Amino acid sequence: MSRLHKKKNRGMHFLIGLVLALFGLSLGGMLFLYKKNITLTFAKADYKLSNEALNNPYCGWYHTYSYQPSDEFVMFDQGAFDLALEADNNTRLCQVKFDLSAFSQNGISDGGLDQIDKILSYWSATDKQMILNFCYGEAPKDVATVYLHMEQLAPLINKYAANIFEVQGIFLEGAASESSLWSEENLIDFTKYLASLTDKKLFLTVQNPFQYGVITEGSIMLTKELAYTGSLPSRLGIFDEGISTLASEADTKQLQQICNFVPSGGIIGADEKMQDLATAILVLQQRHISYLSADAPQPCIEQWKNETYRLDDVFSGITGYDYMTTHLGYRFCISDAKVRFNTWKDKKVSIQITLNNQGFSNAYHPFDTSILLKNTETDELITLPVNQDSRFWNPGESVKITKKIDIKKLEKGSYKVYFLMMDSDTGESIRLGNDLKQTSNGYLLGTIKVE
């Protein structure tokens, strides 16, 4: 081959390579410009607050239902149960109380255990969670009887654990609290023994911070790191049968610390100062109250029903009683939502939500939380799980949730953005304190448009 011919071939190869390179650069440039031509806008929903009661699980008012199991066969009155349930249709908690007096001298008979099992099964089939209480109208003859009763009842407690909010009283209620059985030593031993027999996810309750300190031997202060670990201090809530303004400053401070991580509630005591609505609200806020008895004779509750809440917020104009109803426990509200995407810098779309907890307390059960994007044309649903523990969303505080999604996963078009909180135990969606429609996808935050 001549030298001239070789030069021509090299020139042709160079020209072809140059054309291909220019084509590649042109195609890459078009793709680059196409990507950088993506614009994203977000139209927010209106996050106006609501003053409606939410009727969420694990908080609110409760009614008490008392039973006396015995050796004799007792036909369960299904009709009476249904009537009681029909009348009690706006609460999510119930106190189920068993008086074990018939067995104060010995173990619980098979018939007695069957009766307790049946009653628990009926309550477990409702939409309520139980505050379970075992007490004595007649004091047991000795501590061995109490230990035996705990051993016999623990399998039933564990069987219905998913429907039990807490086990109240450590078997030291009623006549037992007035007998020689009540001592600091027995309080410690009974509590530790009951805790060892029962599901570690179950809360147990004592009456006040003093008892909490006795049982934990005063050396352990509950912290975020210790909370929900299944340890004894992380399982001990407070059920106070006389909530009042009389708690010392030290007790109030300890209650605030403990009850960020374990539930607190009970019965309003005979304290005239609690009839003043502003005072009562402050006490319940400080003690992070999740639930209150609707049954005990409480003059202050009647006063709350006749007094109007008048502070300048969305609750102004409702009764004091309704204000308590809307604030017992947790009350999550969306206050803002933002969507950020910089066409020239970002590869991912950032979605940020700000929530407030307006309730008196935390939520002591973990909720499955997600942000969902729904394509309005194809109905395709993209789920972005939120890896934050809702149990630590404290009352009176704001929480920011941020999730990111690759822009490549969003085709051009419109996407509805939803916020969803689910309780895996009840299978229901947690309601928010916003004046927004609740859908099967949660609450609409707004619409993203990708162009």
C-alpha atoms as one frame of an Amber mdcrd trajectory, in Angstrom:
protein
   0.000   0.000   0.000   1.324   3.401  -0.965   2.212   6.036   1.604  -0.466
   8.302   0.083  -3.145   5.663   0.491  -2.229   5.143   4.145  -2.521   8.856
   4.779  -5.976   8.895   3.201  -7.124   5.994   5.469  -5.792   7.707   8.557
  -7.581  10.886   7.545 -10.828   8.981   7.000 -10.564   7.259  10.403  -9.887
  10.566  12.079 -12.876  12.161  10.362 -15.182   9.302  11.364 -13.910   9.451
  14.966 -14.416  13.195  15.054 -17.981  12.864  13.785 -18.767  10.186  16.377
 -17.226  12.256  19.150 -19.225  15.315  18.130 -22.375  13.213  17.955 -21.694
  11.830  21.430 -21.057  15.281  22.837 -24.198  16.577  21.157 -26.314  13.717
  22.546 -24.782  14.110  26.009 -25.384  17.820  25.853 -29.019  17.298  24.918
 -29.476  14.833  27.782 -27.722  17.237  30.155 -29.929  20.112  29.042 -32.986
  17.870  29.264 -32.126  16.920  32.844 -31.358  20.491  33.783 -34.602  21.607
  32.185 -36.599  19.809  34.910 -38.532  22.193  37.123 -40.427  21.294  40.280
 -43.131  23.239  42.097 -45.028  22.463  45.298 -48.527  23.711  46.124 -49.218
  23.348  49.855 -52.471  22.263  51.401 -54.025  24.441  54.112 -52.763  23.209
  57.478 -55.440  24.937  59.499 -55.828  23.424  62.971 -58.943  21.669  64.240
 -60.511  21.702  67.719 -62.199  18.327  67.237 -61.617  15.334  69.491 -59.492
  12.795  67.596 -60.472   9.549  69.353 -57.015   8.049  68.856 -55.936   4.867
  70.676 -54.075   4.760  74.020 -55.363   8.002  75.509 -58.442   9.922  76.675
 -61.224   9.268  79.181 -61.997   5.797  80.477 -64.873   4.027  82.273 -64.407
   1.284  84.863 -65.913  -2.214  84.580 -65.699  -4.370  87.715 -65.954  -8.152
  87.979 -65.836 -10.665  90.838 -64.769 -14.078  89.535 -65.685 -16.991  91.804
 -65.712 -20.780  92.097 -69.346 -20.874  91.037 -70.237 -20.977  87.353 -71.341
 -17.526  86.229 -73.033 -17.060  82.862 -71.477 -14.117  81.051 -74.188 -11.523
  80.401 -73.615 -10.719  76.744 -76.640  -8.409  76.642 -75.418  -6.269  79.527
 -71.957  -6.140  77.970 -73.348  -4.967  74.621 -75.488  -2.285  76.290 -72.507
  -0.998  78.264 -70.390  -0.912  75.122 -73.111   0.902  73.180 -73.259   3.598
  75.864 -69.462   3.805  75.991 -68.855   4.474  72.309 -66.537   7.471  72.389
 -63.600   6.276  74.508 -60.538   4.231  73.573 -59.541   3.024  77.033 -61.370
   1.028  79.684 -60.401  -0.031  83.173 -61.158  -3.728  83.626 -61.048  -4.527
  87.344 -61.108  -7.995  88.902 -61.806  -8.382  92.630 -60.043 -11.606  93.658
 -61.639 -11.779  97.138 -63.170 -15.188  96.441 -59.626 -16.551  96.269 -58.016
 -14.576  99.084 -57.277 -17.784 101.016 -56.069 -19.971  98.163 -55.316 -20.183
  94.480 -57.714 -19.108  91.737 -59.878 -22.040  90.666 -60.083 -23.264  87.083
 -63.600 -21.838  86.932 -62.362 -18.457  88.116 -59.562 -18.434  85.542 -62.055
 -19.374  82.801 -64.290 -16.451  83.807 -61.372 -14.018  83.697 -60.258 -15.426
  80.336 -63.719 -14.995  78.825 -64.091 -11.421  80.074 -60.670 -10.466  78.728
 -61.501 -12.056  75.385 -64.673  -9.979  75.086 -62.849  -6.726  75.857 -60.050
  -7.662  73.471 -62.577  -7.846  70.649 -63.549  -4.184  71.121 -61.681  -1.108
  69.884 -60.548  -0.280  73.428 -57.274  -0.929  75.230 -57.477  -2.179  78.804
 -56.124  -0.707  82.008 -56.059  -4.052  83.790 -56.416  -4.099  87.572 -56.366
  -7.019  90.014 -57.392  -6.090  93.547 -58.805  -7.551  96.756 -61.980  -6.673
  98.640 -60.701  -9.072 101.262 -56.964  -9.108 101.917 -55.054 -12.288 100.977
 -53.870 -14.368 103.890 -50.176 -14.014 103.021 -47.682 -12.979 100.341 -47.497
 -16.546  99.016 -51.133 -16.238  97.878 -50.348 -13.053  95.947 -47.362 -14.690
  94.270 -49.515 -17.689  93.350 -52.213 -15.432  91.851 -49.576 -13.634  89.795
 -48.278 -16.937  88.466 -51.795 -18.092  87.561 -52.800 -14.830  85.868 -49.561
 -14.065  84.020 -50.382 -16.428  81.090 -53.718 -14.612  80.602 -52.065 -11.201
  80.860 -49.548 -12.226  78.199 -52.253 -13.820  76.039 -54.063 -10.482  75.759
 -50.984  -8.222  75.961 -51.689  -6.618  72.569 -54.999  -5.301  73.966 -53.694
  -4.207  77.372 -52.495  -0.621  77.784 -51.081  -1.243  81.254 -51.405  -3.461
  84.331 -52.341  -1.229  87.234 -51.595  -1.567  90.902 -49.150  -4.492  91.362
 -51.954  -6.475  93.124 -51.717  -4.058  96.073 -55.127  -2.436  95.616 -58.251
  -2.522  97.739 -58.010  -4.347 101.078 -54.447  -5.403 100.307 -53.318  -1.776
 100.496 -54.683  -1.533 104.057 -53.245  -4.832 105.259 -49.860  -5.934 106.531
 -49.056  -6.945 102.957 -48.331  -3.339 102.094 -44.712  -2.577 102.821 -41.898
  -1.096 100.802 -40.187  -4.487 100.730 -43.288  -6.232  99.370 -43.888  -3.421
  96.889 -40.423  -4.002  95.448 -40.689  -7.804  95.457 -44.232  -7.931  93.996
 -43.340  -5.486  91.235 -40.176  -7.298  90.245 -41.938 -10.653  90.279 -44.894
  -9.472  88.189 -42.470  -7.845  85.742 -40.533 -11.107  85.419 -43.725 -13.012
  84.525 -45.252 -10.623  82.012 -44.530  -9.414  78.492 -41.679  -6.879  78.614
 -43.604  -4.527  76.337 -46.369  -4.145  78.921 -46.449  -1.134  81.204 -47.004
  -1.669  84.924 -48.069   1.191  87.189 -47.401   2.496  90.671 -49.198   5.329
  92.442 -46.622   8.099  92.638 -42.951   9.086  92.169 -42.191   7.934  95.715
 -43.171   4.356  94.884 -41.291   4.595  91.585 -38.193   5.650  93.520 -38.638
   2.833  96.059 -38.902   0.159  93.363 -35.974   1.472  91.307 -34.091   2.028
  94.577 -33.772   5.711  93.756 -30.659   5.159  91.691 -32.114   5.120  88.210
 -33.602   8.141  86.462 -35.360   7.192  83.258 -33.701   8.621  80.148 -34.181
   8.340  76.398 -31.418   5.735  76.261 -33.141   3.558  78.895 -36.698   4.065
  77.633 -38.580   1.173  75.992 -35.763  -1.297  76.681 -37.946  -3.711  78.663
 -36.088  -2.922  81.884 -38.169  -2.448  85.036 -37.730   1.367  85.235 -38.790
   1.676  81.578 -42.032  -0.231  82.278 -43.256   1.638  85.364 -45.950   4.232
  84.701 -47.907   6.329  87.206 -51.591   5.724  88.021 -52.528   8.398  90.573
 -55.878   8.019  92.346 -55.764  11.607  93.572 -54.325  13.961  90.920 -54.126
  17.407  92.497 -52.106  20.588  92.939 -50.589  19.199  96.138 -47.610  17.435
  94.555 -44.300  18.863  95.701 -42.022  20.683  93.295 -39.584  17.752  93.466
 -42.335  15.218  92.698 -43.597  17.351  89.807 -40.093  17.578  88.345 -39.616
  13.824  88.664 -43.010  13.178  87.082 -42.084  15.360  84.120 -38.899  13.355
  83.637 -40.455   9.908  84.066 -43.608  10.567  82.055 -41.796  11.595  78.911
 -41.249   7.841  78.543 -44.031   6.042  80.464 -47.772   6.829  80.688 -49.349
   8.824  83.485 -53.008   9.199  84.404 -55.662   8.252  86.929 -58.382  10.028
  88.888 -58.805  13.718  89.709 -58.584  14.141  93.485 -60.713  16.161  95.900
 -58.802  19.400  95.393 -60.880  22.554  94.950 -58.006  24.283  93.177 -58.414
  21.813  90.319 -61.828  23.349  89.603 -60.013  26.354  88.208 -59.559  25.509
  84.538 -56.223  27.290  84.033 -54.782  25.590  87.123 -56.036  22.170  86.071
 -54.603  22.542  82.555 -51.212  23.456  84.004 -51.228  20.416  86.336 -52.176
  18.004  83.553 -49.554  19.522  81.249 -46.825  19.246  83.858 -47.698  15.644
  84.640 -48.049  14.620  80.978 -51.468  13.087  81.641 -52.612  10.545  79.038
 -55.925   9.421  80.532 -58.497  10.266  83.226 -61.405   8.454  84.862 -64.824
   9.565  83.637 -66.609   7.770  86.505 -65.272   8.908  89.869 -67.274  11.657
  91.621 -65.346  14.750  90.565 -66.864  18.188  91.182 -64.093  19.784  89.164
 -65.089  17.860  86.026 -68.627  19.260  86.306 -67.056  22.690  86.680 -64.975
  22.141  83.538 -68.140  21.229  81.634 -69.706  24.549  82.616 -66.663  26.724
  81.953 -65.557  28.061  78.568 -61.967  27.997  77.406 -61.171  31.516  76.213
 -57.506  31.768  75.239 -56.834  33.106  71.754 -56.334  29.874  69.801 -58.368
  27.368  67.797 -59.868  25.914  71.004 -61.369  29.205  72.156 -65.100  28.843
  72.810 -65.200  25.133  73.662 -65.828  23.919  77.204 -63.025  23.182  79.612
 -64.066  19.527  79.563 -63.793  19.408  75.768 -60.397  21.083  75.967 -59.213
  18.300  78.291 -60.705  15.703  75.926 -58.746  17.090  72.965 -55.462  17.254
  74.901 -55.340  14.057  76.989 -52.472  12.045  75.543 -50.798  12.965  72.256
 -52.145  15.278  69.525 -49.924  15.555  66.461 -50.491  18.455  64.061 -48.806
  19.418  60.798 -47.610  23.018  60.945 -45.634  23.217  57.697 -44.345  21.274
  54.699 -41.622  22.190  52.208 -40.303  20.603  49.020 -36.844  21.614  47.770
 -35.103  20.823  44.468 -32.378  22.878  42.777 -32.340  22.078  39.067 -28.620
  22.817  38.694 -27.325  21.301  41.925 -29.561  18.550  43.278 -30.038  14.940
  42.276 -32.675  14.381  44.938 -35.929  16.060  45.912 -36.073  16.950  49.618
 -39.453  16.799  51.401 -39.584  18.284  54.893 -42.540  18.210  57.287 -42.834
  20.058  60.600 -45.150  18.603  63.243 -46.169  19.785  66.696 -47.442  17.705
  69.595 -50.259  19.759  71.164 -51.243  17.028  73.615 -50.410  16.738  77.299
 -48.211  13.667  76.755 -46.147  11.593  74.382 -47.465   8.634  72.441 -46.036
   5.614  74.224 -46.599   3.213  71.353 -44.488   3.362  68.164 -46.370   4.342
  65.022 -45.347   3.420  61.483 -44.871   6.755  59.729 -44.506   7.378  55.992
 -44.561  10.044  53.327 -46.391   8.889  50.204 -46.310  10.285  46.661 -49.172
   9.348  44.362 -48.927   9.905  40.609 -52.228  11.568  39.678 -52.239  10.016
  36.190 -51.123   6.435  36.867 -52.093   6.139  40.582 -48.614   4.686  41.189
 -47.749   5.060  44.876 -44.215   5.719  46.138 -43.730   5.102  49.872 -40.941
   6.766  51.836 -40.764   5.255  55.364 -39.837   7.693  58.132 -37.127   6.318
  60.421 -37.984   8.411  63.469 -39.509   7.065  66.686 -42.809   8.864  67.306
 -42.634   7.933  71.013 -40.030  10.670  71.478 -42.119  13.477  69.986 -42.586
  15.409  73.210 -45.587  17.587  74.132 -45.149  21.238  73.291 -42.243  20.569
  70.920 -41.790  20.683  67.147 -40.375  17.803  65.120 -38.894  18.011  61.633
 -39.102  15.027  59.288 -37.016  15.048  56.111 -37.073  12.458  53.319 -35.327
  12.541  49.948 -36.132  10.877  46.640 -34.040  10.656  43.474 -35.469  12.972
  40.806 -35.025  10.125  38.269 -37.798   8.231  40.056 -40.290  11.007  39.354
 -41.630  11.092  35.833 -42.946  14.389  34.607 -46.436  14.999  35.918 -48.282
  15.702  39.179 -47.888  13.909  42.512 -50.118  14.158  45.566 -47.982  14.138
  48.731 -49.473  12.461  51.820 -48.421  11.956  55.443 -49.501   8.683  57.047
 -49.207   7.388  60.633 -50.337   3.833  61.312 -50.637   1.861  64.545 -49.625
  -1.707  63.768 -51.379  -3.148  66.850 -54.842  -1.754  66.077 -54.350  -1.506
  62.312 -55.760   2.003  62.230 -54.529   5.319  60.914 -53.635   7.898  63.578
 -55.711  11.048  63.261 -54.033  14.467  63.209 -55.195  17.726  64.776 -55.552
  19.500  61.423 -58.709  20.450  59.583 -57.794  18.095  56.742 -59.635  15.118
  55.291 -58.238  11.769  56.378 -57.827   9.369  53.434 -56.590   5.807  53.057
 -53.212   7.328  52.167 -53.178   9.626  55.181 -53.373  13.411  55.066 -52.738
  15.468  51.914 -49.759  17.791  52.355 -49.914  19.275  48.867 -49.115  18.619
  45.199 -45.729  18.355  43.493 -45.626  19.185  39.791 -42.612  17.957  37.813
 -42.167  19.651  34.407
